[in-house]
Structure formats: structure tokens, C-alpha cells
Amino acid sequence: MNRVVAQAIKLLSDNAPTILTSLGVTGTVATAALSARGAFRAGEIIRAENENRELTPKEKVKLTWKEFIPAAGVGALTVTCIIGLNRVGMRRAAALAAAYSLSEKAFEEYKSKVVERIGEQKEQRLRDDLAQDQVTRNPLSANEVIMTGNGDVLCYDAITGRYFMSQVESIRRAENDINHQILTQNFASLYNFYELIGLPGTPFSHEMGWDVDKLMEVKFSAVISEDGRPCISINYKVDPLRRFHTLM
């Protein structure tokens, strides 16, 4: 019996957002319907009493307030469900932020340890090999090349898998501008960087970026596209972080 109860509680907890959303929607509709029914019944009561004499507003309220109790009760439950849904969402977002921060910290420590053990030159060769693998898996022929107007060198953005035309100098200038923004405004988003190098933003680029604790540092890798053209793959020494505080 205890196991069945525990499973039921877990099921309710796991599906709390769906359940609360359904109850909120149902409650909104029910509140409107009950309000309409209460208003109709109240109108009938007032019309019946008005046949004898004209009622004052206070008397009308006294005669009809009970007709609106069901609507008020369902409305209160609906508001409770909506508040509960918001609290569940905030708790889950906070838990997700904490988990992400822990995994991001662990990954950064792992990368630092790799550089410490094998040296910067070997780490760069490893990074170059990984960049080549990415370009090979995502061939140029299957993608559109974005013309940014900032140069004539084929480049590849490792985060979004997009090819674009630019040059190292333009990307370095954008990096410097981003770090200046970080130092003056405490944060700069990946969207800001894409805007500077001429790439369109993405659905997630507004919410990811760098802060004063970890400035942006672009890492370049020389790779070869499938048609034999030299290509520059850009990645980052410190990956852009998710800015969770904007979601809570």
C-alpha cells in the first residue's frame, strides 16, 4: 500500500505542471460559466422582487450574493492552481540552474586539467582534430554560407554549425568589443557577438554569454572543408554560460 501511495505521489509530482495547467484552464472556463449562471439567477430573483417594489442596491446584493458563491470558489481554486504552477516552475528552474552550474564547473575543471597534463600545444592539436571532425560531420555542401561583408575567408561557428565569410581580424575586433561590454556592463550575450561578426541571432543566443568572472576568448582552429578549401573554425576557451536569472 505504501508503495502504491509513493508511486502516486511521484506521478503527481512529475506531472504537476501539466495537472496544474489543466486545472487552471478548466477552472477559468468553469468560473465564467458559473458567473453567467449566477448572474442569470440573480436577475430572476431581482425581477421577482421588483414586482412588489423597487429594490435598493444593498437589498439586491443581500438577495443574490449566494448565487455567486460557486463562481467565487472555483475562481479562488483557479488562482491557487496558477500560483502553484508558477512556484513549481521557479523551483524546477532553480534546480536546473544549479545542476547546469555544477556540470559547467566540472567541465571547466576537466579542460584545465587536460591542458595541465598534456600541455597547451597538444591541447590545441586535440582541439584542431575535434574541429576538423565537426566540419567533416557537417559538410559545406549541406549548408548555406552566410555572407557577412567582413572578409573573404571561409569560417565555421562550432556552436551553431554555421559557415560564414569573415576574417580573423574582424572576429578579434568583435572579441575585444564583447570583453569591453562585459567589463562595463557585467555581461555580454552570444547574440551580441553574433551581431558584431554579422551572423543572425539564434533562439538561445540571447540567454547565453560571458560575465566578468570569465571573459570571452575565441579559439581558432585551421580545418579543411569537404571541397578542399581552408576554413577557420571558431570556438571559445570558456563556453558561453546560460543566464538563468533571466528565466526566474
N, C-alpha and C positions, 0 to 999 in steps of 0.2 A: 504493500500500500504506500509506504513511504517513497519507494522508488517511482511509483506512478505519479505521486504528487510532485516529486523533484523534477521529473521529466516534463510535467505540465507547466511548472513554474519556469523552467528553462525555455520551453517553447514560447510561452508568453513573453519572456524577456527578449528572446532573439527576434521576435516579430512585433515588438512593441510599437515601432514607428508605423508599420502597416495597420495594426489594430487601432491605434490612436487616430490615425488619419481617417480610417473608415468610420470610426465613431464620430469624429468631428464633422465629416461630410454629412453623415446620416442625421446627426443632431441639428445641423444647420437647416436641413430640409424639414425635419420634424418640428423645429421651433417655428419656422414660417407657417407650416400647416396648422399647428396648434394655435398660433396667434390669430390666424384668419378665422378658425373655428370659434375661438373665444370672442373675437370682435363681432362675429355674426350673432352668437348667443346673447352677447351684451346688448346688441342693437335690438333684439327681440324683447328683452326684458325692459329696456328703456321705453320702447314704443308702447308696451302693455301698460306701464305705469303712467305714461304721458296722457293716456286716455282719460285719466281721472284729473290730473293736474300737471302743471309744468314742473319738472324736477330741477333742482339746483345742481351744479357740478359736483358738489360734495355728496349729494344723495345718489347721483349716478355712479360715482366711484364706489360708494358703500354697497350698492346693489349688485355691481358687476365685477368687483375685483377678484372674486373667487374663480371666475371664468378664465382668468389669465394665469392661474397658478400652474397648470400643466406646461404651458409655454415657458414660463419663467424657470421652472425646474429643469426642463430639458435644455434650455439655454444656458443655465449655470453648469450643467454637466458637460455641455459642448465646450464652454470656455475652459473648464478644467482639463478636458482632453487636449485642447490646443496648447495650454500651458505645459502639460505633461510631455507632449510631443517636442516642444522646444527644449525642455530640460534634458530629455533623452538625447536629442541631437547635440546639445552642448557637451554632455558627458562623453559621448562617443567621439566627438571631435577632439576633446581634450585628451582622451586615451590614445587616439590615433596620432595626435601631435607628439605625445610622449614616446610612443613606440617608434615613430619616424626619427625623432631626435636621437634616441638610443642607437638605432641601426645606422644612422648617418655618422654618429660619433665613432662607432665601432669600425665603420668602413674607412673613415679618415685615418684612424689609428693603424689600420691594416696597411693602407697605402704608405704611410710614413715608415712603418716597419720594413716594408718591401724595399723602399729607397735606401733605408739604413743598412739592410743586409746585402743588397746586390750592387748598390752604388747608383748614382744619378745617370750615368751613361747607359748602363744595362737596362735601367728602368725606362729610359727614353726609347731604347730599341724595342723593348717589350710593348711600350705604348704605340710605337710605329707599326709593329706587327698587328696589334689589335685594330688600329685604324685601317690598315690595309684589308683586314678581314671584313670590317664593316662595309667598306666601299665595294668589295667583291660581292658581298651578300646583297647589296642594294645597288645594282648596276646603273650606270648613267643612262642607258637606253630606256630604262623603265621610269625615268624621272624627267621632270621639266627643269631646265636650267634657268634660274632667276637672274635677270639682267638688272644689276643694282646701279650701274653707272659709276661705280667706284674703282673699276680696274678691269683687266682682261685676263686674269688668272683664274682657272677653274678651282673652286673651293667647295668644301663639303662640311656641313654642320653636323657633328656627331650626335647631338641631342635630338634633332628633328629629322635627320636623314635627308636634308635638302641640299641640292647642288646650286651654286650661285657663282657669279663672276665678281671678283674683287681683287685685292692685293694685300700683302702683309702690312704695308704702311697704313692703309685705311683701317684695317682691323685693330692695329696697335693704337691708332688715334682714338678709336671708339673705346678701347680698353681704358685708356687714360681718362677719357671723359666720364666713363662709368665710375672709376675709382674716385674722381673728383666729386661726383654726385654722392657717392657713398659717404665720403668724409664730411660733406656739408649738409647732407640730408639724412644720414644714418642708414639709408637703404637705397639700392637701385635694382630694378627688376630686369629679368631676362628680356622682357618686352622692350625696355629702354635700350638695351644693347642691340637687339634686332633692328630697332628703328634707326640706330646710328649706322649700321652696316647695310641698310637698305632691304632687310628681309621683313615680310609681313609678320605680325604677331600671331601667336597660336592661342588656343583656348586656355592653356595653362601658363603662358609666359608672363602674364600679369602677376601671378601669385608666386613666382619663383625668382630668386635673385641672390644678392650678396649684401652683407651688412658690415659694420665697422670691425667686427671680430675677424672676418675672413674676406679680405678684398679679392677682387676678381683678378685672375691671372690666366690669360689664354695660353694654351699649349698647342704648338703646331707640329704636324707630322706630314712628311712628304710621302705621298702614295701615288699609285698609278691607276687610272680609271680603266674600264674594260676595253676602251678603244686605244689604249696606249698613251693617253695624254697625261702629263704631270698634273697632279692635283694636290692641293693643300687641305688636309683635314684639320679642323679646329675643334679642340676640346678644352677642358678647364682643369687647372690644378686643383681647385676647390669647386666641386659641383654646386650649381645654384641650389639654395635651400628653399623649402616650401615655407611661405609666410603664413603660418597657421593663424596668427592673431587676427587676420582679416576675415576669418571664417567664423569667429566666435563672438 
